[in-house]
Amino acid sequence: MTRLSVGMLAADTVQPITSAGHARLGIAVLAGIAVIVFLITKFKLHAFLALTLGSLALGAVAGAPLDKVITSFTTGLGGTVAGVGVLIALGAILGKLLADSGGADQIVDTILARAQGRAMPWAMVLIASVIGLPLFFEVGIVLLIPVVLMVAKRGNYPVMRIGIPALAGLSVMHGLIPPHPGPLVAIDAVKANLGVTLALGILVAIPTVIIAGPVFSRFAVRWVDVPVPDRMLPQRASEELEHRPGFGATLATVLLPVVLMLAKALVDIVVDDPTRMTQRVLDVIGSPLIALLAAVLLGFFTLGRPAGFGKERLQQTVEKGLMPIAGILLIVGAGGGFKQTLIDCGVGRMILEISKDWSVPALLLAWLIAVAIRLATGSATVATVSAAGLVAPLAADMSTTHTALLVLAVGSGSLFFSHVNDAGFWLVKEYFGLSVGQTVKTWSVMETIISVVAGGLVLLLSLVV
C-alpha cells in the first residue's frame, strides 16, 4: 500500500527486464514468495535478508539479468524508503515525544474514561476511520498504532481486539474513499462522478468496516493472542513529572497533520487551478512530510514545554525515538524492492494480458482483475490504477451510479489478501510484534474480508440502483 510512483503507473507499458512467458513468470512469482516465507519461518532469517534473497530468486527463475534484478530491487527499496521512511521517522519522534511528555498517557486516560469494555473496539474503528480519511495508509499507521498499543496496555485489552478495528478503518478508507490516490485515479480513468462515488463509497464502507473490524476482531483475538510489544511501546511517562500536557493541546498536536492534509485534499478537489496561491500553499504544507514535520515542531512547545523539557531532554527524546525503527525501515524498504522486481519482470503486464480473455460481468471482472494484480504486485494503488485502466471502456454505456460502482469494485479488489510483497504487511507485522503466520491470520484475513464484503456489497447495490 505504498505511494504511487511513475514506474508503477507505467507498469503495463515499460519494457520488462525479462522475456519470460506467462507460465515461467507465474512460477517465478511463486518461487520468490516461497523463498521468503521459507527463510523466515524455517531458518528465522531476518525479513530484510529474506526479502532480498527472494527478489533475487524471483529474477533468476524469471530469467532476468542479475544486474537488472539488482537495479530493480534497489530502485524499489530506495523509492519506498524515500516515500515512507521519513514519515515513519517523524512519526516515531512524535510518538516518543507524546509518550515521554505524558501527552500520550493523557489521550489514553481520556479515551479509557469515556469508552470501556465492549465500546472500545467501536471507538477505535471510528477514530481510525475519521483520521484515515485524508491520510495515506502508512501515515495513519504511524499516528494511530502507538495509541492503539497504549490503549491495549493501559486498559488490559487483547492487542488484536483493539488493533484490528483500527487497521480496518484505515484500510477501508485507503481503498474505497477519495481523496486517497487510488480511488481518485480510478474515478478519473472511468470518468465517474466524484460526489456519487464518495456517497456510495461511504455506504459500502460502513458495513464493511464493522464486519472486518469489531466483528472479525472477536475471532482474530482467539487465533492470535500476543502481548503488547514493549520495544514499540515506550513506558508510561515518569510519575516524577509535575505536569503533563492537557488533552486539548495533545489532541491538537496529533491532529495537526490530519487537518493540513485534509485541507490540501479538499482544495485539490474543489479548486482545479495549480496557479492559485491557496492551492500552491496547501500543496506544500499539506504534504505528508511537511504536515508531520510541523506536528513534531509544534510538539516541542505544546508537549515538551508543559512537561518541563529543556533542549537537551528534547534532543534525547528525538534520538531515542529514532532508535527502534531501523529494522522497520529496512524491512519496509525491502518489501518495496521485492514489489518493484515483480513489476519490472512484467508480472503486472502478464496479469493484464491474461485477464483480457475473462468473460464475466463488468463489476466482477473489475474486482477479479484488481485482486490478481494486488496478489502479484502487493500494491493496492497499482492494482487500482491498472484495473481501472483496463475496464475503463466498459464504463462508456454505464449509468452514473454504475460507473461509480465500477470504481468501488476496483478499489475493493485492490485490498484482497495482503501478503509478503506488500509493505503494509511488514509494517503491521513489526508494529504489533507478530510472526509471519500470525500476520497472515490477522491482517491478511482482515484485508480479504474487507475485499470480499465490499465487493459483494457493490454487486448488491448494482441490482438496486
C-alpha positions in Angstrom: 0.0 0.0 0.0 2.7 2.3 -0.8 2.5 5.6 -2.5 2.3 5.7 -6.3 5.4 6.1 -8.4 6.0 6.8 -12.1 7.3 3.3 -12.5 4.1 1.9 -11.0 1.8 3.9 -13.2 3.6 2.7 -16.3 3.8 -0.9 -15.2 1.9 -2.1 -18.2 3.9 -0.1 -20.7 7.5 -0.3 -19.6 9.6 -3.0 -21.3 10.1 -5.9 -18.8 13.6 -6.9 -17.9 12.9 -10.5 -19.0 11.3 -12.1 -22.0 9.9 -15.0 -20.0 6.4 -16.2 -20.9 3.4 -16.2 -18.7 4.0 -19.7 -17.3 7.6 -19.0 -16.3 6.7 -15.7 -14.7 4.0 -17.4 -12.7 6.4 -20.0 -11.5 9.0 -17.2 -10.7 6.4 -15.3 -8.6 5.6 -18.5 -6.6 9.3 -19.3 -6.2 10.1 -15.8 -4.9 7.3 -15.8 -2.4 8.2 -19.4 -1.3 11.8 -18.4 -0.7 10.8 -15.5 1.5 8.3 -17.5 3.6 10.7 -20.5 3.9 13.7 -18.4 5.0 11.7 -16.5 7.6 9.6 -19.4 9.0 12.2 -22.3 8.8 15.5 -20.5 9.3 14.2 -17.5 11.3 16.2 -15.2 8.9 15.6 -11.5 9.3 12.8 -10.4 7.0 15.1 -7.8 5.3 17.6 -10.5 4.2 14.7 -12.9 3.2 13.1 -10.3 1.0 16.4 -9.5 -0.6 17.1 -13.2 -1.4 13.5 -13.7 -2.5 13.8 -10.9 -5.0 17.0 -12.4 -6.4 15.3 -15.8 -6.6 12.3 -14.3 -8.5 14.6 -12.7 -11.1 16.7 -15.8 -11.5 13.7 -18.1 -12.1 12.2 -15.5 -14.5 15.5 -15.4 -16.5 16.2 -11.7 -15.9 19.8 -10.5 -16.0 21.1 -10.3 -12.4 22.4 -6.8 -12.7 18.9 -5.6 -13.8 17.3 -7.5 -11.0 19.6 -5.8 -8.5 18.8 -2.4 -10.1 15.0 -3.1 -9.8 15.3 -4.2 -6.2 17.5 -1.2 -5.1 15.2 1.2 -7.0 12.1 -0.1 -5.3 13.9 -0.1 -1.9 15.0 3.5 -2.3 11.7 4.7 -3.6 9.8 3.1 -0.7 12.2 4.4 2.0 12.1 7.9 0.3 8.3 7.8 0.3 7.6 6.2 3.6 10.8 6.1 5.6 10.9 9.8 6.5 7.2 9.6 7.5 8.0 6.7 9.8 10.9 8.6 11.3 8.9 11.7 12.0 6.0 9.7 13.4 8.4 7.9 15.7 9.8 11.2 17.0 6.2 12.5 17.6 5.3 9.2 19.3 8.2 9.3 21.6 7.6 13.0 22.4 3.9 12.1 23.2 5.0 9.3 25.5 7.8 11.0 27.4 5.9 14.2 28.0 2.8 12.3 29.3 0.7 13.6 26.4 0.0 10.0 25.1 -1.0 9.0 28.7 -3.4 11.9 28.7 -5.0 10.7 25.4 -5.2 7.1 26.6 -6.6 8.0 30.0 -9.3 10.2 28.4 -10.3 7.5 25.9 -10.4 4.9 28.7 -12.6 7.1 30.8 -15.1 7.5 28.1 -15.2 4.2 26.3 -15.0 1.0 28.3 -15.3 -2.7 27.7 -17.3 -3.6 24.5 -17.3 0.0 23.4 -13.6 0.3 23.0 -13.2 -1.6 19.6 -16.0 0.6 18.2 -14.3 3.7 19.5 -11.1 2.6 17.8 -12.7 1.9 14.4 -14.4 5.3 14.5 -11.2 7.2 15.3 -9.3 5.3 12.7 -11.9 5.9 10.0 -12.0 9.6 10.7 -8.3 10.1 10.9 -7.7 7.7 8.0 -9.9 9.7 5.6 -7.2 12.1 4.4 -4.1 10.0 5.2 -2.0 7.6 3.3 -2.2 4.2 5.0 1.4 4.3 6.2 0.9 7.7 7.8 -2.3 6.5 9.5 -0.4 3.6 11.0 2.4 5.8 12.2 -0.1 8.1 14.0 -2.5 5.5 15.3 -0.7 2.3 16.2 1.2 3.8 19.2 -2.1 4.9 20.7 -3.6 1.5 19.9 -0.8 -0.3 21.7 -1.0 2.0 24.7 -4.8 1.7 25.0 -4.3 -2.1 24.9 -1.6 -1.9 27.6 -3.3 0.5 29.9 -6.8 -1.0 29.6 -5.6 -4.6 29.6 -7.3 -5.3 26.3 -6.1 -8.0 23.9 -3.9 -6.4 21.2 -5.9 -7.8 18.3 -9.3 -6.8 19.8 -8.1 -3.1 19.6 -5.7 -3.3 16.7 -7.9 -5.0 14.1 -10.7 -2.3 14.2 -8.1 0.5 13.8 -6.5 -1.3 10.9 -9.8 -2.0 9.2 -10.8 1.7 9.5 -7.5 2.8 7.9 -7.6 0.2 5.1 -11.2 0.8 4.1 -10.6 4.5 3.7 -7.5 3.9 1.7 -9.2 1.5 -0.8 -12.6 3.0 -1.2 -12.9 6.6 -0.3 -11.5 9.6 -2.2 -9.3 11.7 -1.8 -7.0 8.7 -1.5 -4.8 8.4 -4.7 -6.2 5.0 -5.8 -9.9 6.0 -5.9 -9.1 9.4 -7.4 -7.1 7.9 -10.3 -9.9 5.3 -10.8 -12.5 8.0 -10.9 -10.6 9.9 -13.5 -9.9 6.7 -15.6 -13.6 5.7 -15.9 -14.9 9.3 -15.8 -17.0 8.7 -12.7 -18.8 11.4 -10.7 -16.8 12.2 -7.6 -19.7 13.0 -5.4 -21.7 9.9 -6.3 -18.6 7.7 -5.8 -18.0 9.3 -2.4 -21.6 8.8 -1.3 -21.7 5.2 -2.5 -18.3 4.6 -1.1 -19.4 5.6 2.4 -22.5 3.4 2.0 -20.3 0.4 1.2 -17.6 1.3 3.8 -19.8 1.5 6.9 -20.9 -2.2 7.0 -17.6 -3.3 5.6 -15.6 -1.7 8.4 -18.0 -3.0 11.0 -17.6 -6.6 9.8 -13.9 -6.5 9.2 -13.2 -4.5 12.3 -15.1 -5.0 15.6 -16.8 -8.3 14.4 -13.7 -10.0 13.0 -11.6 -8.9 15.9 -13.5 -11.3 18.1 -12.2 -14.2 16.1 -8.7 -12.7 15.5 -8.0 -12.5 19.2 -8.8 -16.2 19.6 -6.4 -17.1 16.8 -3.6 -14.8 17.8 -3.1 -13.7 21.4 0.1 -11.7 21.7 1.3 -9.3 24.3 1.9 -5.6 23.6 5.4 -5.4 22.1 7.4 -3.4 24.7 10.0 -2.4 22.1 7.4 -0.4 20.2 5.8 1.0 23.3 7.7 3.4 25.5 6.9 3.1 29.2 4.4 5.4 30.8 5.8 8.9 31.4 7.6 9.2 34.7 5.4 9.9 37.7 8.0 12.4 38.7 6.7 14.9 36.1 4.9 17.7 37.9 2.8 18.5 34.9 1.8 16.9 31.6 0.1 18.5 28.5 -3.6 19.0 28.5 -5.9 16.8 26.4 -6.8 19.6 24.1 -3.2 20.6 23.3 -2.2 17.0 22.9 -5.1 16.2 20.5 -4.4 19.4 18.5 -0.8 18.4 18.0 -1.7 14.9 16.9 -4.5 16.1 14.6 -2.4 18.9 13.0 -1.1 16.8 10.1 -4.6 15.3 9.6 -6.1 18.8 9.3 -3.3 20.1 7.0 -3.6 17.1 4.7 -7.4 17.1 4.7 -7.3 20.8 3.8 -5.0 20.1 0.9 -7.2 17.2 -0.4 -10.3 19.4 -0.2 -8.7 22.3 -2.1 -7.4 19.9 -4.7 -10.9 18.6 -5.3 -12.7 22.0 -5.3 -10.0 24.1 -6.9 -8.5 22.8 -10.2 -6.1 25.6 -10.8 -2.4 24.9 -9.9 -1.6 28.6 -10.3 -3.8 29.8 -7.5 -1.8 30.8 -4.4 -4.1 29.0 -2.0 -3.7 25.7 -3.7 0.1 26.2 -4.1 0.5 26.9 -0.4 -1.6 24.0 0.7 0.2 21.7 -1.7 3.3 22.4 0.4 2.0 22.5 3.9 -0.5 19.7 3.3 2.1 17.2 2.0 2.7 14.3 4.5 6.3 15.3 5.1 5.6 18.9 6.0 2.5 18.1 7.9 4.2 15.6 10.1 7.3 17.9 10.5 5.0 20.7 11.6 3.4 18.4 14.2 6.8 17.5 15.6 8.0 21.1 15.8 4.7 22.1 17.4 5.0 19.2 19.8 8.2 20.7 21.2 6.2 23.6 22.5 2.8 22.0 23.3 4.1 18.8 24.7 7.7 19.3 25.7 7.4 22.7 27.4 4.5 21.8 29.7 6.4 18.7 30.8 9.4 20.9 31.6 11.7 19.5 28.9 14.8 21.6 28.1 16.9 21.5 24.9 19.0 18.5 26.0 16.0 16.5 27.0 14.3 17.2 23.7 17.4 16.1 21.8 17.5 12.8 23.8 13.8 12.2 23.1 14.4 12.6 19.3 17.4 10.2 19.4 15.6 7.6 21.4 12.5 7.8 19.2 14.6 7.0 16.1 16.5 4.0 17.5 13.7 1.3 17.4 12.7 2.0 13.8 15.9 1.0 11.9 14.7 -2.6 11.4 11.3 -1.5 10.3 12.7 0.9 7.7 14.9 -1.9 6.2 12.1 -4.4 6.1 9.5 -2.0 4.6 12.2 -0.9 2.1 13.0 -4.4 1.1 9.3 -5.1 0.6 9.2 -2.2 -1.8 12.2 -3.7 -3.6 10.6 -7.1 -4.0 7.4 -5.4 -5.4 9.4 -3.4 -7.9 11.2 -6.5 -9.0 7.8 -8.1 -9.7 6.7 -5.1 -11.7 9.9 -4.8 -13.7 9.8 -8.5 -14.5 6.5 -8.0 -16.2 4.2 -9.7 -13.7 1.7 -6.8 -13.8 1.5 -6.9 -17.6 1.1 -10.7 -17.5 -2.0 -10.4 -15.3 -3.5 -7.7 -17.5 -3.0 -9.8 -20.7 -4.4 -12.9 -19.2 -7.5 -11.1 -17.7 -8.5 -9.7 -21.2 -9.9 -13.2 -22.1 -12.1 -13.5 -19.0 -15.8 -13.4 -19.8 -17.6 -12.2 -16.6 -19.9 -9.3 -15.7 -18.1 -5.9 -15.7 -18.2 -5.2 -12.0 -17.0 -8.8 -11.1 -14.3 -8.6 -13.8 -13.0 -5.3 -12.4 -12.9 -6.9 -8.9 -11.1 -10.0 -10.2 -8.5 -8.1 -12.2 -7.7 -5.9 -9.2 -7.4 -9.0 -7.0 -5.0 -10.6 -9.4 -2.8 -7.6 -9.7 -2.9 -7.0 -6.0 -1.7 -10.6 -5.3 1.1 -10.3 -7.8 2.4 -6.8 -7.0 1.3 -6.2 -3.4 0.2 -2.6 -4.1 -3.4 -1.6 -3.7 -2.7 1.6 -5.7 -1.0 -0.2 -8.6 -3.9 -2.7 -8.6 -6.5 0.1 -8.7 -4.7 2.1 -11.4 -4.1 -0.9 -13.7 -7.5 -2.5 -13.3 -9.3 0.9 -13.7 -7.4 1.5 -17.0 -8.3 -1.9 -18.3 -12.0 -1.8 -17.5 -12.5 1.9 -18.4 -14.0 1.2 -21.9 -16.8 -0.8 -20.1 -18.0 2.4 -18.4 -19.0 4.0 -21.7 -22.5 2.7 -21.6 -23.0 2.7 -17.8 -25.2 4.9 -15.8 -23.7 7.4 -13.3 -24.2 5.2 -10.4 -22.9 2.0 -12.1 -19.8 3.9 -13.2 -19.2 4.9 -9.5 -19.8 1.2 -8.5 -17.1 0.2 -11.1 -14.6 2.4 -9.2 -15.6 0.8 -5.9 -15.4 -2.7 -7.4 -11.8 -2.0 -8.4 -11.0 -0.4 -5.0 -12.4 -3.4 -3.1 -10.5 -5.9 -5.2 -7.3 -4.0 -4.7 -7.4 -4.8 -0.9 -7.5 -8.6 -1.3 -5.1 -10.7 0.8 -2.1 -8.6 1.6 1.0 -10.8 2.0 4.8 -10.7 1.9 5.1 -8.5 -1.2 3.1 -5.7 0.5 5.0 -3.1 2.5 1.9 -2.7 4.7 2.1 -6.4 5.7 5.6 -5.8 7.1 4.6 -2.5 8.8 1.7 -4.3 10.7 4.0 -7.3 11.5 6.7 -5.2 13.0 4.5 -2.7 14.9 2.5 -5.4 16.5 5.4 -7.8 17.1 3.8 -10.7 15.1 5.3 -13.6 13.2 4.6 -14.0 9.5 2.0 -16.7 10.3 0.2 -14.5 12.8 0.2 -11.6 10.5 -1.5 -13.7 7.8 -4.1 -15.0 10.3 -5.0 -11.4 11.3 -4.0 -8.7 8.9 -4.2 -10.7 5.7 -7.5 -12.3 6.6 -8.9 -8.9 7.6 -7.9 -7.5 4.2 -9.6 -10.4 2.5 -12.8 -9.8 4.5 -12.8 -6.2 3.5 -12.3 -7.0 -0.2 -15.0 -9.7 -0.3 -17.6 -7.9 1.8 -17.1 -4.6 -0.1 -17.1 -6.4 -3.5 -20.3 -8.2 -2.5 -22.0 -5.0 -1.4 -21.0 -3.3 -4.7 -22.6 -6.2 -6.7 -25.7 -6.0 -4.5 -26.0 -2.3 -4.9 -25.7 -2.7 -8.7 -29.0 -4.6 -8.6 -31.0 -1.9 -6.8 -29.5 1.5 -8.1 
